[in-house]
Amino acid sequence: MNEVRIIRFQTHFLPLVRRTERVVDWLDHIPYSILAIPLRFAVGVIFWNSATAHLANWDTTLELFETDYALPFIPPHIAADLVITIETVAPILLVLGLAVRPTALILLGMTLVIQILIYPQAWPTHIQWAAMLTILLCRGAGEFSLDRLFKRSTPRISQQ
């Protein structure tokens, strides 16, 4: 009786298991270069949206940097200028795939400062940003980027 149940189970679910295995195999072969594109855009959108919100009302932004976003080691007006510059330039670089690793490192540092000094309770959001940025830092922009184009056109220093 038990063997009959096992055979029926295998007969019904084996095709599903095989299909699932084929899908997993197909997903395993998706190149990082394809995955990097939406990853770069996703991170870019996060910081671009923040920049546009800050630029929408500069007086409010300066007030936030004097109160809620106050940093112990940078004057508020300098911090605001620095953050807005990073938040506007970094998304453009990420979308173009230009200087992705240094950009990811800068944004990772900024995320760490935000997490530790400004919004420690927002760690579920910040850990997602950090995960995406860490992947970009470790793996780079991928094939479809200006970084790759420049890398192909310039010889490595160690090869000269």
Buried (B, 14 or more C-beta within 10 A) or exposed (E): EEEEEEEEEEEEEEEEEEEEEEEEEEEEEEEEBEEBBEBBBEBBEBBBEBBEEBEEEEEEBBBBBBEEBBBEEBEBEEBBBBBBEBBBBBBEBBBBBBBBBEBBBBBBEBBBBBBEEEEEEEEEBBEBBBEBBEBBBEBBBBBBBBBBBEEEEEEEEEEE
